[in-house]
Amino acid sequence: MNDAIARTEILARIRSANAKPKTMSAVDDWKALPRQYRQQSTRDLASCISLLEDRLRDYGAGVHRSARGQVSAGIAAILRQRNSRQVLVPAEIDRRWLPQQFAFVTDTDLSHGELDACDGVLTGCSVAIAMTGTLGLCHADGLAPEQRAGRRALTLVPDYHLCVVESSSVVETVPQAFEALEPYKGQPVTFISGPSATADIEMTRIQGVHGPRVLDVLIVD
Amino acid sequence: MAAPNSAADFPSAALPLLRNVQLRDNVRHATDVIQRKRSRVVGEMPDWEMLRDSAQRIREHTMEYLADYLEQFEQNCTAAGGQVHWARNAEEANRIVIKLAQNATASVIKIKSMTTEEIGLNRALEAAGIQPVETDLAELIVQQSHDRPSHIVVPALHINRHQVRDLFARTMNLTQLTDRAEDLTEAARAYLRQKFLQTPVAISGANFLVAETGGVCIVESEGNGRMCLTLPRTLIAIAGIDKVVPRFRDLEVMLQILPRSATGERMNPYNSIWTGVHPGDGPQEFHIVLLDNRRTEILRDADARETLHCIRCGACQNACPVYLQTGGHAYNSVYAGPIGAILTPQLALMREGQSLPYASSLCGACYEVCPVKINIPEVLIHLRGRIVQQQPQLQRTFGLEAIAMRFAQWLFLSEARLRLAQWIGRMAQKLFIGNSGWIEKLPGMLGGWTRTRDLRPMPPQSFRAWFEKRSESSTVRNQGKYE
């Protein structure tokens, strides 16, 4: 096979370019890499959450707060305001979140067309990064229901995304988020920071391109 | 492919572009905006320099152990259901992709990828009867206007919204289209929507490959990337062998420095990481083509291998005073700006693009903004050296340049000779000073300088003459003061 010849040759060429003997194994050398950048948080949770709010608003996302136990009422108020009727949810969602007066469509391996027919999607969030206003979405089995975001197409095709963020999932820095996701690193992870956007025409930032054009975040204290 | 041999060298290609006022306006506006945003979001990071240090060392470490990491990536990606292919050059990569796509589809959707530009994939696909559809807004504009990208991150930054309106009105048959950026974006969304939902094969590049997991990471803004990565049945990614990082947590560095450097955002809207095939979630067939295309040649050159550390953020382009004047097309290469000036000739085994390492004033602005601290000015000088060594006429004892250099050395060695030369210069320049007070045109070889810029005349008095006069009068004063 051509592939195999190419593989052998490329690896041999790299090894010959790197022929100088190494003093350390790759693992030890990697462990010795400098990492003086900020890894841990310097803020308490309340101030992390208000930073997250600020950064999310900066991207043009809607931000709402809700007390624990009031999530379902909070979701109902937001959906009413957005006039969303056909709202998609992942099958594993925490059912206590769902307000009674709305019809939710549970994802049972729906086709692209069926996803496209929904006007919104409601999911949890695996980890939220305050410093950058980023929501980490993962759907791994080990995650609690309120941390699961469904398969990737769910939060992509519908034009509206309402994401519920438990305050316990909020971290301040990017390295903290990677630490939280470390157990799920083989699973698909999507980081979203605000609604889809482009600045390709004259560097004018336009919100809403192919991904959801509207993003709301409900932070649960 | 890199610029063919017949392509104009940088100064000749730059000339018509420098006269294109519209283009220069567009380039300046775009680079100004990104630079301003970048310096704001970089400025708010107290640990920016530590992130750069880590990023530089991670890249350096990866290159030292590259073969091990690629094998590790291959093993983990394969175990997760992906299929790994290897390509020594552009032709092999294109052949692999075409073979995979040919029986499955008549058209493919594509995510913006500099690597596929580098290997000329679109042309190869078209020749094989497969229609590639670019889905990034800027790439769509470039593709539909049969243009070339002029910037790594914002490929259509040389085209303004009026030009986009005229283009889309024609290609999408939208006669009522306005030139508001919102409307143009909406037109692109509507144009691509069904293609996303129905096309069975997508082609992407890759921002990072994770050796530890076999994962691939793609960084984007519009969601066109997520559409291509999620909805089709088959996904084919093409990545240079330089794109690998050792572990998942190394992304915590890369995903902090890349968006801030590239678009001046704290984080870009979407980052996707996936590993092979995930049952019930996304494409059920995943291929990745690992491309050499002379990267191993670059790795061989100890003084230039840091070129491979590049993560394609484009910050060096926005900061470069030369790029700012000419825009990307003057480089006649897929990769423009300072990084293009070092990458392109090396990807062409120093047989093409030899004028590019000279397209720099060596001011160092690129090095200062580079998030992985590639010392571009030093690599530029190293490559200039290699180019001189290639050209025996520059080294001959009686070559024109060698004689000129020896003459200059002789001149500068004696004060009297320098004084005389300056006097002659001041006399002779009177013939060339224009009404503007600048020298606008010089004869013969000296004309190389004034072809693209004016020259300030020598002042009536040299520093030395001024200093001599000044010390005669001030010595007396100083004596009174201090003694």
Interface residues (C-beta under 8 A of the other chain):
Chain A: N2 D3 A6 R7 E9 I10 L11 R13 I14 R15 S16 A17 N18 K22 A26 D29 W30 L33 P34 R35 Q36 Y37 R38 R55 Y59 D109 H112 G113 D116 I129 M131 T132 G133 T134 H139 R151 R152 A153 L156 V157 V174 P175 A177 F178 E179 L181 E182 K185 G186 Q187 P188 V189 T190 F191 I192 S193 G194 P195 S196 A197 T198 A199 D200 I201 E202 M203 T204 I206 G208 V209 H210 G211 P212
Chain B: N26 H29 A30 V33 I34 P46 D47 M50 L51 D53 S54 R57 I58 H61 M63 E64 Y65 L66 A67 D68 Y69 L70 E71 A80 H85 W86 A87 R88 E92 I96 T135 D136 L137 A138 I141 V154 A156 L157 N160 R161 V164 A181 E182 L184 T185 A188 R189 L192 R193 F196 L197 Q198 V210 E212 T213 G214 G215 S221 E222 G223 N224 R226 M227 L229 T230 L231 I241 P246 R247 F248 R249 L251 E252 V253 L255 Q256 T263 E265 R266 M267 N268 P269 Y270 N271 S272 I273 W274 T275 H278 G280 D281 G282 L290 D292 T296 L299 R300 R305
